[in-house]
Amino acid sequence: MKLQAADVKDIKLAAEGQNLIDWAAREMPVLNLIRERFAKEKPLAGQKLAACLHVTSETANLMLALKAGGADIALCASNPLSTNDAVAAALVSTHAIKTYAIRGEDNDTYYQHIEAALDHRPAMTMDDGADLVSVLHKSRQEQIAEIVGGTEETTTGVVRLRAMADRGVLRYPIVAVNEADTKHMFDNRYGTGQSTIDGIIRATNVLIAGKKFVIAGYGWVGRGLASRAKGHGADVIITEVDSVKALEAVMDGFRVMQMADAAKQGDIFVTVTGDVNVLDRPHFGAMKDGAILANSGHFNSEINLKALDDLATGVRQVRPGVQEYKLADGRRLHVLGEGRLINLAAAEGHPAAVMDMSFANQALCAEYLAKNAGKLERRVYDVPDDIDAEVARLKLRSMSIAIDTLTEEQKKYLSSWEEGT
Ligand SMILES: NC(=O)c1ccc[n+]([C@@H]2O[C@H](COP(=O)([O-])OP(=O)(O)OC[C@H]3O[C@@H](n4cnc5c(N)ncnc54)[C@H](O)[C@@H]3O)[C@@H](O)[C@H]2O)c1
């Protein structure tokens, strides 16, 4: 693809997009503070950066902070269904940020947009699902020498990158933003928990209360989702493959069973595992007429849509974002958002207050990579503890919440082993 300044749906949507960006900024005090500091200190001066993130109003605020810090950015979508076209237009027309993202773009366009972002010749990559890293390693290896490092936003990307590092094929350092406590404990748990329910309600308008709500996976996202579904009055059922997580779900008060059993009972199914074919042919065979199936894990691989398509005698769209699969015995199964991240496909992704912390980590990690250019190894790094602590400190400050500090006596006590009873 020829490098063009941008590829967005309609540049005339810019004013609407700017309103959305300003609205999100009100809930992003930590990122705003970082943006102010970056504007003065310019820690990213001259850095070319390619970002592959959900193109939302919160991401726009991250882009503005990075730009204030001096970065020269190209942005593409990390999911074909998550782009806000108005925000993309504002980024291009109001802020002159090269943006390649159109909501609903097909697979070819999606990858052309990734190529366009990489044509920018970045020294830094910012991924949500490791697509930039993956394309660079597969087909643009000659560019890798130009790259000082990258960041990764989500669990699934970190898993892929760790696998690359373990096999010795990762060719530049990555900071796993997802691993920051101020990211996964808040974004995955509270952000995805709330926005997944929001996506299901917006797509279907079903009442959650009284429904049997089956959640596959009791990790950070599953825990957040389970507690919110319970808060809505659902009867929550968890399926897991990890015995410790399954036990935790039991002790948190949820029913835990195998998917083969849950499939017969559930009214709503949500997969949040990062795994493949978690809802599969035998499960579809057992589900009740009218069951709703959604995914909030990173890829649209968790519901085996190919198998469901094979089983179906007909498929039709019954509401925006709701596909009805009619089976030979007359049962109808409803798949939301084509099995893609439902919180982005049918709602607006995470609330800005949560993305504030995730993106504060992203901005500070970009600064960290710029400062440590050439000094890091080709592996996946955790976010430095001082960045994590700084993000939490700034967030508390923005909420006007003060916490105690250790006294000298307490520090001594906690670091000694001699003190006994
Ligand atoms: N929708 C969003 O906006 C959003 C936000 C954050 C993370 N994510 C994605 O959500 C997924 C989960 O993230 P997380 O942080 O909770 O990860 P996690 O690793 O904390 O949890 C995943 C859980 O799924 C379980 N699991 C794996 N295979 C399973 C199977 N076949 N059946 C049942 N359970 C299974 C694992 O044992 C684990 O407990 C990832 O793909 C992540 O990228 C999405």
The ligand as an SDF file (V2000), in Angstrom:
LIG
                    3D

 44 48  0  0  0  0  0  0  0  0999 V2000
  -12.5070   -7.2590   25.8920 N   0  0  0  0  0  0  0  0  0  0  0  0
  -11.4830   -6.5140   26.2630 C   0  0  0  0  0  0  0  0  0  0  0  0
  -11.4860   -5.2900   26.1300 O   0  0  0  0  0  0  0  0  0  0  0  0
  -10.3240   -7.1610   26.9180 C   0  0  0  0  0  0  0  0  0  0  0  0
   -9.5830   -6.4870   27.9010 C   0  0  0  0  0  0  0  0  0  0  0  0
   -8.5470   -7.1620   28.5460 C   0  0  0  0  0  0  0  0  0  0  0  0
   -8.2480   -8.4730   28.1620 C   0  0  0  0  0  0  0  0  0  0  0  0
   -8.9560   -9.0580   27.1580 N   0  0  0  0  0  0  0  0  0  0  0  0
   -8.6980  -10.4240   26.7200 C   0  0  0  0  0  0  0  0  0  0  0  0
   -9.4840  -11.3000   27.5330 O   0  0  0  0  0  0  0  0  0  0  0  0
   -8.8420  -12.5790   27.6140 C   0  0  0  0  0  0  0  0  0  0  0  0
   -8.6730  -12.9660   29.0860 C   0  0  0  0  0  0  0  0  0  0  0  0
   -7.8130  -12.0160   29.7330 O   0  0  0  0  0  0  0  0  0  0  0  0
   -7.4300  -12.2030   31.2790 P   0  0  0  0  0  0  0  0  0  0  0  0
   -6.5770  -11.0270   31.6250 O   0  0  0  0  0  0  0  0  0  0  0  0
   -8.6360  -12.5100   32.0850 O   0  0  0  0  0  0  0  0  0  0  0  0
   -6.5170  -13.4970   31.1690 O   0  0  0  0  0  0  0  0  0  0  0  0
   -6.1700  -14.5470   32.3280 P   0  0  0  0  0  0  0  0  0  0  0  0
   -5.0050  -15.3010   31.8300 O   0  0  0  0  0  0  0  0  0  0  0  0
   -6.1070  -13.8370   33.6440 O   0  0  0  0  0  0  0  0  0  0  0  0
   -7.4730  -15.4990   32.3580 O   0  0  0  0  0  0  0  0  0  0  0  0
   -7.8310  -16.4140   31.3510 C   0  0  0  0  0  0  0  0  0  0  0  0
   -8.4490  -17.6100   32.0600 C   0  0  0  0  0  0  0  0  0  0  0  0
   -9.0440  -18.4860   31.0980 O   0  0  0  0  0  0  0  0  0  0  0  0
   -8.8190  -19.8100   31.5300 C   0  0  0  0  0  0  0  0  0  0  0  0
   -8.9740  -20.7300   30.3940 N   0  0  0  0  0  0  0  0  0  0  0  0
   -8.1000  -20.9980   29.3800 C   0  0  0  0  0  0  0  0  0  0  0  0
   -8.6320  -21.8960   28.5410 N   0  0  0  0  0  0  0  0  0  0  0  0
   -9.8760  -22.2050   29.0210 C   0  0  0  0  0  0  0  0  0  0  0  0
  -10.9130  -23.0640   28.5900 C   0  0  0  0  0  0  0  0  0  0  0  0
  -10.7750  -23.8180   27.4990 N   0  0  0  0  0  0  0  0  0  0  0  0
  -12.0510  -23.1230   29.3420 N   0  0  0  0  0  0  0  0  0  0  0  0
  -12.2010  -22.3870   30.4580 C   0  0  0  0  0  0  0  0  0  0  0  0
  -11.2350  -21.5540   30.9200 N   0  0  0  0  0  0  0  0  0  0  0  0
  -10.0940  -21.4600   30.2060 C   0  0  0  0  0  0  0  0  0  0  0  0
   -7.4130  -19.7800   32.1030 C   0  0  0  0  0  0  0  0  0  0  0  0
   -7.1810  -20.8760   32.9830 O   0  0  0  0  0  0  0  0  0  0  0  0
   -7.4080  -18.4420   32.8370 C   0  0  0  0  0  0  0  0  0  0  0  0
   -7.8070  -18.5480   34.1880 O   0  0  0  0  0  0  0  0  0  0  0  0
   -7.5240  -12.4110   26.8460 C   0  0  0  0  0  0  0  0  0  0  0  0
   -7.7080  -12.8540   25.5320 O   0  0  0  0  0  0  0  0  0  0  0  0
   -7.2870  -10.9090   26.8700 C   0  0  0  0  0  0  0  0  0  0  0  0
   -6.4470  -10.4830   25.8280 O   0  0  0  0  0  0  0  0  0  0  0  0
   -9.9980   -8.4550   26.5520 C   0  0  0  0  0  0  0  0  0  0  0  0
  1  2  1  0
  2  3  2  0
  2  4  1  0
  4  5  1  0
  4 44  2  0
  5  6  2  0
  6  7  1  0
  7  8  2  0
  8  9  1  0
  8 44  1  0
  9 10  1  0
  9 42  1  0
 10 11  1  0
 11 12  1  0
 11 40  1  0
 12 13  1  0
 13 14  1  0
 14 15  2  0
 14 16  1  0
 14 17  1  0
 17 18  1  0
 18 19  2  0
 18 20  1  0
 18 21  1  0
 21 22  1  0
 22 23  1  0
 23 24  1  0
 23 38  1  0
 24 25  1  0
 25 26  1  0
 25 36  1  0
 26 27  1  0
 26 35  1  0
 27 28  2  0
 28 29  1  0
 29 30  1  0
 29 35  2  0
 30 31  1  0
 30 32  2  0
 32 33  1  0
 33 34  2  0
 34 35  1  0
 36 37  1  0
 36 38  1  0
 38 39  1  0
 40 41  1  0
 40 42  1  0
 42 43  1  0
M  CHG  2   8   1  16  -1
M  END
$$$$
